Amino acid sequence: MKIGIAADHGGYEMKQKMYILLGARGHQVVDFGNSFYDREDDYPDFAIPLARAVADGIVERGVLLCASGIGASIAANKVDGVRAAVCHDDFSARQGVEDDDMNILCLGGLTTGVAVAWNCVKTFLAAKFSRGERHLRRLAKVSAIRSAATIDEGAPTITMNNGSSLQFERNGQTGR
């Protein structure tokens, strides 16, 4: 499988280890940086190129690291077509793909041990999206939120599968 990998300084050391382990497993690994340790670097500089590569199909999946995995996850999820999440266990890494079509696994280089991270990576890469009706429906609802036009007044309404409407609040006011 063609895998993209990226990390800032907080995940750099673990990225280097994951890169070697992935290569040893026969994966083609594309490194989106950082290519050296720089304690002043910023995770969006590496998260966004990796996320774009995943969204564009240049790589099949991505492994993204920062100190906690959270900042990198937030940045990656700004790219349309990306479903990135921080995982700390095999169940989440598997279910994230099977149920939510997760395509970027985010890890904390300072919060997750190498053995646990490697197990998460292996599980993430082995998992397949189920394409179950309920999971497709949920992803469509998430996509509808992202693709909805910006609302200047009020809040968006989403029609649920049971015909009811879900209204979101914006600035403490319920949408119409």
NORVENGI-V402314 format. One record per run of one state. SS is the DSSP state (H for helix, E for strand, - for the rest). FROM is the first residue (numbers start at 1). TO is the last residue. If there is no record, write none. Layout:
SS/FROM/TO
SS/FROM/TO
This chain:
-/1/1
E/2/7
-/8/11
H/12/24
-/25/27
E/28/31
-/32/43
H/44/55
-/56/60
E/61/66
-/67/69
H/70/76
-/77/83
E/84/86
-/87/89
H/90/98
-/99/103
E/104/108
-/109/113
H/114/126
-/127/132
H/133/147
-/148/156
E/157/159
-/160/164
E/165/167
-/168/168
E/169/170
-/171/172
E/173/174
-/175/176
